[in-house]
Amino acid sequence: MKRRGSDQDVEGRAPHINSYWCFLRKIRPIMKKFNVKDKVMARWPGSSLWFEGTVVDFNDIEYQVRFTDEGKSEFVVKHRDVKSRADFQARKRSKSRGRSRSRGRTGRQSPGRTNKYYKEPEIVKEKVIQAPTEQLTKQLDSEPLILNTTTQTPDGAPRSRVISTDNMAPRTSTPMRQSPHLSASKDKNDIDGQVNNVKPVTETVVAAPSLGSRVCGLTCRVGSGIKAIIRAFVPAWATIKTVPLIIVMMMMPIILNESCTKKKCTVMEFPSIPRTLQYYYDPLAMGIIGAFLAVQIILYFIPLGRVVKPPNGATVRCNGWIAVVLSLASLPLLMYMDYSVLVVYSKYRQLLTTSLELMVLITLVGYIRGAYIPNDAKNPTGNSGLFLPDLFSGREVAPAIKRLDVKFFSFRVTCIAWMMINVIIIVKDLQGNPGQYSPTLLMACLLQIFYAADWVWFEETYFTTFEYTRTGYGLLLTIGYAATIFTLPIFTRLILNHRTELEWYYLSLIAVVNLIGYTITRAANSQKHAFRSTPSAPALAHLESLPTSAGTRLLVSGWWGRMRHPNYTGDMLVFISWALLCGFKYALPWVMVALDMFFLVGRTFEVEAACRRKYGASWESYTTRVRYRLIPRVF
């Protein structure tokens, strides 16, 4: 190794004195001088100003210093730019202003020579050393610090870990030295007693507040008090809107079922809702629901079927079809054991209210659990800090308890319970009319059983639906699941209680309408699921898609190229076919169709608002390409 500018070999020989000091200056920053939590004076990056701070972390060449400004700024500075506070409190500066710049000198100044412009500073007190003001911080902020995860100091205190910054980045300001000629021309009070050319802090006399400021302060305090009182007694607007929604969702299933009984079925008058507690609470109903849920949990963990691992960490076995077969097979088994399954029909009202109460309890548990889940699992619209809105929307999107996916399990239980109730309705009709059966009732029950069984057969597609990926697990979802079990069989119960019979050709046309709706729904859902799961599959090569800013693609061909929500269009046709089986004598089935359409249309706007936020301009391009929501050339 040779010294620059010399042919002398350094190794093995006594180095020159100047080279020795250069070598010491190079290795000096490697030596640690301060520890974590030490109070130091550090140079503000990009300037020649020194401010007070605390050492947060250090490595071989740098310190991470937290300055005592208003924003608690943290910067990574070199070892040479960090000094002790004692150097600025009692140290007197050397009389020499620097080395002579004359060529050939050793850099030392003669002791006899003095600088006429130099004035020996006074001892600076500690109060003079202050943090940079907010205005100065903004002016000097030129080297942002990159922080990473926290580590532990030797004494156990947490500290941030330093990441090496880009030291080669250009600075916005450079260190500046003040000319002695300029300093001598200024007044003594402007220079003496300063650090970094900043005047020491002096005590200022605070003027007494004026009458206007007193009135303004009093008005602000009164306004804050009134606002606090209003918040204490008047709920937020989001809570006010949520209260009627919860009441409607809880009462709607009860009102619809009470509007269609064996005595009458009308929507022209408000139904007489029983006020006796026994109509809403029954130990046998609670036992039936508890036993049914226990059996379904056991069937959920049967080690058969394809394994699906959703993002919430659960392990799902797609064995719903096995659960359907075993659950439906239990009905004839119970009848063979002389247990009347018609108790479910006689306790229909009690089962409905118990299910609603159970869903409210489960949602409350989920609300409490939502306070302890990671942020990435929280529902963005269900964590506003308001109790009822968050309870209604759900604080978690897809909760999971160990291997149990709660939302998926609730959906499967809804489908299986819905099928079992329709089977019980067929059994009641056969037992009430021995040797006779109603083709209309049989077709109505089979169409609903087929629709529910289809969802269980293709239950894997549920993981890519908007309901699973975006809707929170709150009252909106849980009450909807509980209401579905007891509300959709109203179509079949009306036919059972009032014996509406249709000719075979009407039944054939209705079956065609149902088949068209089912085909659209199933084809659209399967196409969407396949494209989201395996977009590069050869079977999807003929589909055209549109790239988005989120890194995904939107289908603009197939069913999703004709309309934006073809699955909802198919669902509407399926509901219409169920209502057609009830005829036009009763208005309640068509009221239910109207409610379903109102819900689906509202869901389209909700889905599109979420897509617009996610995809931005790409969604606008998609809506230009696919113009209609539900009905081509109409809507």
Disulfide bonds with the S-S distance in Angstrom:
none
